[in-house]
């Protein structure tokens, strides 16, 4: 399944843009990214601290898979992002359930999954914030960036492309395979 790429400069939240597009009936599976996010959101109403020039992404698509329940998608998201980001760091990335990625116990990424009902159809929005080049300091939690632990120059467009490809593969596979096969394939490490 191909994802339409939507690049924006500044948004309140990429998830908010996804919700707006779904309600406007612009329902082609898409990946939205923005250079700046003013009011990023995390789980349980928490704020995502969106430092400029990091990576802010929302992926949305209609939930019509016969092979996965809605709650099972949350299992795959951190594994998919971890597999992509692992190519850019010399350090091990750990998953902190349900939706954070850590290096040395410091947060590098958070994932927010939301479900939107529109015209009797359900749409999944996967919001992903990644500290690629910088990270917030003086917060209630420790964080770090991919760049701090990388041997290469970090380019957001390359990481975005890798995430797009990984999700296109995953979305193509969810209609072909059962949960146990998908878990074995996408939830390594």
N, C-alpha and C positions, 0 to 999 in steps of 0.2 A: 504494500500500500504506500503510495507516494504522499508525502506531506508538503503542502504548499508553504513556502517560506515567506513570512511577513516580517520585515525589518523596520523598526521604528526608532526614533531618536529618544524621546522622553515620554514616559507614561506614568500614571498613578501606580498601576500594577499590570503585569502582563496577563495575570489571571482575569483581572477586570476587563481587559480588552477581549479576551476569549469569550467571557460571558456576554459581552455586548455583541460580538459577532454572531454568536449562536442565536441570540434573541432577534437579530436582524436577518435570520435565516441564511447566513453565510456559513454553511455547515460542512464545507469541504474539509477533510482532515488537514490540520494546519499546525505549524510551529511558529510561534511569535517570539521575537526577541527585541530587546530595547537596550540602548546604550545607558540609559538612566531610568531608574525606577524610584518614584518619590514615596510611595506608600506600599512597599512590599509586605506581603502577609505570610505568616507561618501558621503552624497548626495551633489549635486551641486558642485562636484569637491573638496569638503573639505577633509581633512585628518582625519582619525580615529586614535587617540593616543592609541596605543596598548601596554599597560604596560604588561610586561612578567608575565606569570602565571594567567592571566585573561582568559576569554573564548572567542574564536574567531571561528565562525561557518559560513559555507555556506551550504545551502540546495539547490539542483537543481533537476529539473524534467521537463519532456515535458509538455507543456501547451496543453492539449487536452480535457479539461472539456467543456461540453456543457452548464453547469449551471452557470459558472462564466466568466465574462469578465476579461481581463488582469488587468485593472485598479482596479477591485474589490478586488484582492488579497491583495493590500496594506492596505486595511481596516482591514483585519484579523490578519496580522503579529504582530502588537503591542499588540493586545488582547491575542493572544496565548502565547507570551513571558511573558506578565504581569501575566497571570494565573499561569504559571510555577514559576516565581520568587517570587510571593506573598507567596508561601509556605516557603520561606527562610528568610523573613524579618518580623519584628514586625511593620514596618511602611507601610503606604498606598503608593502604586505606582500609579503615574498619567501618563497618556499618553499625550504627547505634539505632536499634529499633525504636520507632518504626520508620523514621524518615531522615536521619542525619548521616552524613559521611564525615569521618574524622581521620586526621593524621596526628599521631602522638596525643590522642585524646582532645585535640583542638578541632573545632568544626570548620570544614571547608565547603560543605554543601548541605542544603535543606530542601526537602521535597514536600509540597503541599498538593494533595489530591482532593478535587472537588467534583461533585456530580450535579449537573444542571438538567432539569426537566424542561423540555420545550416541545410543544405539539405532540404530546404523548410518546416522546422519545427521550432516552437518557443519553447525555453526553458526559464524557469524562474529560476533566481538565487536569493536567499534571503540571504544576508549577515547580520550576527548578531554579534555585539560586545557587550560584557557584562563585566562591571567592577565588577568582583566577589570578588577579594581579595584586590585589590588596585585601585587607580585612579590617573589620571594625575592631577598635580597641576600647577598653574601659566599659565593657558590657558585663552582664551577669554571667556570661559564659566565655570560655576561651575560644578563640578562633585563629585561623591561619589561612594562608593562600597556597594555591598550587605553585605559583612562581617561587615562593620561598624554598620549596623542596624539589625544584626541577633543575635538570642539567641542560635544558633547552629554553629557547625563547618561547614564552606562552603567547599564542595568538588565539583570541576568542573566536575568530571566524573558522579556524581549523577545528577547534573543540566543538563548536556549533555544528559544523558539517559532520563530524564523527557521531555526535548525538543524534542528528537527523537520520543518518544511515542506520544506526543501531535501532532506533525506534521504527523505522520503515521495515526493517527485517522482522522485528518483534511483532508488529501489527500484521504483517503478512502471515506470519507463522501461527498467530492465535486462532485463525479460522481453519487451519489445517490440522493442528495437533491438540492432543488432550493435555490437561494440567500437568500430569506427572512428567511427560516428555518436556514440556516447556520449562518446568522447574529445573529439571536436570540440565537443560541446555543454557538457560539464562541465569541461573542462580549458583554459579560456580564461585568458590572461594569464600 
